[in-house]
Amino acid sequence: MRPTSSAFAILFAVSLIAAAGNMGLQSVLPAIGRQFDLSDTLVAGAFAISALLWTFASPVWARLSDRLGRKKVILIGLSGFVVSMSSFGLAATSGLEGWLAGGAAFSLMAVARCVYGVFGSAAPIASQAYVADRTSPEERTQAMSLLASAQGLGTVIGPVLSPLFILPIIGLAGPMYAFALMGAVVLAIVWIKLPSGDVVRIPSASGQRSDVGKGLWKDRRVRDFLLYGLLVTGAQAVNISVLGFHIIDEMAETGTGLTQAQPFIAVAMFAGAAATLMVQWGLIPLLRLQPGALMRWGAGLALVGNLISIAAPGYYGVVVGYAIVSMGIGFARPGFTAGSSLAVEGHEQGAVAGLIMSIAGLSFLAPPVIGVALYEWSEPAPFVANSVLLASAMWVALRSKALTAMVAGPPSDVPPASQPGPEGNR
């Protein structure tokens, strides 16, 4: 699969709209929680259940993508995204307009996020496996980096567009309706245009596809990649969850209200997303870094960004620190994603994609709640905790035998990942 192909463009759009919707929601969620007069920690904690469901659902979707086919699982995931975002918007509107009490409306919003927790991992898992099915090991790092960059672009689009959809009647719920509509459009495009069924099936070594991936999380080939990913994405989750509350509080000192603070949150998120895109679209292709180098640069830069947030409090320090953290994540995520994919065989691609998505769920389970609770206790505390996590990730990247072996590149006889299940014409 070439990055210029129509199929890759469609998968790019799938990842982009999911990232845009989630970051758009993340940009308005602190203001909604404050308007409902809820504690910051409760707002973060109410959505931990969504991350928990994501974690448990990810391996299931990985296996189903092997059995049902990548395209069908992408369609299921996008459908869940549309239902979740539209339901979240309706619940938020009910609370903001006074149709329901704030606590009741927020409970319904949490239920809507649970829908995303169950179905949200399906599309990115199947998209990653779809790309792995159709690329050689030599091409995969670049392809995975480009696919990951869709998430970076989505994090630009989401927060930038969100203030535009905060309209007089629907208010802070407007962005959710807009992203639900965009998701429905992408869903139709996938259904009509995404090709499938053109990859030769290669059965697993055991001959039992249902056994593929069992215990893979403790396999020494991928264990260090997963540990590194958990540390880095956990720190990122803290940064993302604290950001909105932090900026609202900084702007409140200047007399800026909740709704008026939204553009300032958007600017900070835009700076972070732009930094990620600069890395993934510019520096990675230019420098042609391999997974080990990507992971070392990623942890190091994210560590520096958190140290800046400690040393330079204030709005501009928040923006600069968050942008440098995002640069680090821009290096790190394609590093451990491509590295884990290259470390396993073709029939294990769906399973390793499921593990990567499980990490995404785990990182948004406890870390955001702990991070926001630390922030309520002391402003620098979450950034100090992140510094410890990222220093640990750097140690893994420098000392891991699996990463050291990866420096030499993947063996030339590793076949491209296969598609284990028939998908039909679409």
RAVEN-V324077 format. One record per backbone hydrogen bond with DSSP energy under -1.0 kcal/mol. CO is the residue of the C=O (numbers start at 1). NH is the residue of the N-H. If there is no record, write none. Layout:
co:CO nh:NH
co:CO nh:NH
This chain:
co:2 nh:5
co:5 nh:9
co:6 nh:10
co:7 nh:11
co:8 nh:12
co:9 nh:13
co:10 nh:14
co:11 nh:15
co:12 nh:16
co:13 nh:17
co:14 nh:18
co:15 nh:19
co:16 nh:20
co:17 nh:21
co:18 nh:22
co:19 nh:23
co:20 nh:24
co:21 nh:25
co:22 nh:26
co:23 nh:27
co:25 nh:29
co:28 nh:32
co:29 nh:33
co:30 nh:34
co:31 nh:35
co:32 nh:36
co:33 nh:38
co:34 nh:37
co:39 nh:43
co:40 nh:44
co:41 nh:45
co:42 nh:46
co:45 nh:48
co:47 nh:51
co:48 nh:52
co:49 nh:53
co:50 nh:54
co:51 nh:55
co:52 nh:56
co:53 nh:57
co:54 nh:58
co:57 nh:61
co:58 nh:62
co:59 nh:63
co:60 nh:64
co:61 nh:65
co:62 nh:66
co:63 nh:67
co:64 nh:68
co:69 nh:73
co:70 nh:74
co:71 nh:75
co:72 nh:76
co:73 nh:77
co:74 nh:78
co:75 nh:79
co:76 nh:80
co:77 nh:81
co:78 nh:82
co:79 nh:83
co:80 nh:84
co:81 nh:85
co:82 nh:86
co:83 nh:87
co:84 nh:88
co:85 nh:89
co:86 nh:90
co:87 nh:91
co:88 nh:92
co:89 nh:93
co:90 nh:94
co:91 nh:95
co:92 nh:96
co:93 nh:97
co:94 nh:99
co:94 nh:100
co:101 nh:105
co:102 nh:106
co:103 nh:107
co:104 nh:108
co:105 nh:109
co:106 nh:110
co:107 nh:111
co:108 nh:112
co:109 nh:113
co:110 nh:114
co:111 nh:115
co:112 nh:116
co:113 nh:117
co:114 nh:118
co:115 nh:119
co:116 nh:120
co:119 nh:122
co:121 nh:125
co:122 nh:126
co:123 nh:127
co:124 nh:128
co:125 nh:129
co:126 nh:130
co:127 nh:131
co:128 nh:132
co:129 nh:133
co:132 nh:417
co:136 nh:140
co:139 nh:143
co:140 nh:144
co:141 nh:145
co:142 nh:146
co:143 nh:147
co:144 nh:148
co:145 nh:149
co:147 nh:150
co:148 nh:152
co:149 nh:153
co:150 nh:154
co:151 nh:155
co:153 nh:157
co:154 nh:158
co:156 nh:160
co:157 nh:161
co:158 nh:162
co:161 nh:164
co:162 nh:165
co:165 nh:167
co:167 nh:171
co:170 nh:173
co:171 nh:174
co:173 nh:177
co:174 nh:178
co:175 nh:179
co:176 nh:180
co:177 nh:181
co:178 nh:182
co:179 nh:183
co:180 nh:184
co:181 nh:185
co:182 nh:186
co:183 nh:187
co:184 nh:188
co:185 nh:189
co:186 nh:190
co:187 nh:191
co:188 nh:192
co:189 nh:193
co:190 nh:194
co:204 nh:207
co:208 nh:211
co:209 nh:212
co:211 nh:214
co:213 nh:216
co:215 nh:218
co:216 nh:219
co:219 nh:222
co:219 nh:223
co:222 nh:226
co:223 nh:227
co:224 nh:228
co:225 nh:229
co:226 nh:230
co:227 nh:231
co:228 nh:232
co:229 nh:233
co:230 nh:234
co:231 nh:235
co:232 nh:236
co:233 nh:237
co:234 nh:238
co:235 nh:239
co:236 nh:240
co:237 nh:241
co:238 nh:242
co:239 nh:243
co:242 nh:246
co:243 nh:247
co:244 nh:248
co:245 nh:249
co:246 nh:250
co:247 nh:251
co:248 nh:252
co:249 nh:253
co:251 nh:254
co:251 nh:256
co:252 nh:255
co:257 nh:261
co:259 nh:262
co:261 nh:265
co:262 nh:266
co:263 nh:267
co:264 nh:268
co:265 nh:269
co:266 nh:270
co:267 nh:271
co:268 nh:272
co:269 nh:273
co:270 nh:274
co:271 nh:275
co:272 nh:276
co:273 nh:277
co:274 nh:278
co:275 nh:279
co:276 nh:280
co:277 nh:281
co:278 nh:282
co:278 nh:283
co:279 nh:284
co:282 nh:286
co:283 nh:287
co:284 nh:288
co:290 nh:294
co:291 nh:295
co:292 nh:296
co:293 nh:297
co:294 nh:298
co:295 nh:299
co:296 nh:300
co:297 nh:301
co:298 nh:302
co:299 nh:303
co:300 nh:304
co:301 nh:305
co:302 nh:306
co:303 nh:307
co:304 nh:308
co:305 nh:309
co:306 nh:310
co:307 nh:311
co:308 nh:312
co:314 nh:318
co:315 nh:319
co:316 nh:320
co:317 nh:321
co:318 nh:322
co:319 nh:323
co:320 nh:324
co:321 nh:325
co:322 nh:326
co:323 nh:327
co:324 nh:328
co:325 nh:329
co:326 nh:330
co:327 nh:331
co:328 nh:332
co:329 nh:333
co:331 nh:335
co:332 nh:336
co:333 nh:337
co:334 nh:338
co:335 nh:339
co:336 nh:340
co:337 nh:341
co:338 nh:342
co:339 nh:343
co:345 nh:348
co:346 nh:349
co:348 nh:352
co:349 nh:353
co:350 nh:354
co:351 nh:355
co:352 nh:356
co:353 nh:357
co:354 nh:358
co:355 nh:359
co:356 nh:360
co:357 nh:361
co:358 nh:362
co:359 nh:363
co:362 nh:365
co:366 nh:370
co:367 nh:371
co:368 nh:372
co:369 nh:373
co:370 nh:374
co:371 nh:375
co:372 nh:376
co:373 nh:377
co:374 nh:378
co:378 nh:381
co:380 nh:384
co:381 nh:385
co:382 nh:386
co:383 nh:387
co:384 nh:388
co:385 nh:389
co:386 nh:390
co:387 nh:391
co:388 nh:392
co:389 nh:393
co:390 nh:394
co:391 nh:395
co:392 nh:396
co:393 nh:397
co:394 nh:398
co:395 nh:399
co:396 nh:400
co:400 nh:404
co:401 nh:405
co:402 nh:406
co:406 nh:409
co:411 nh:414
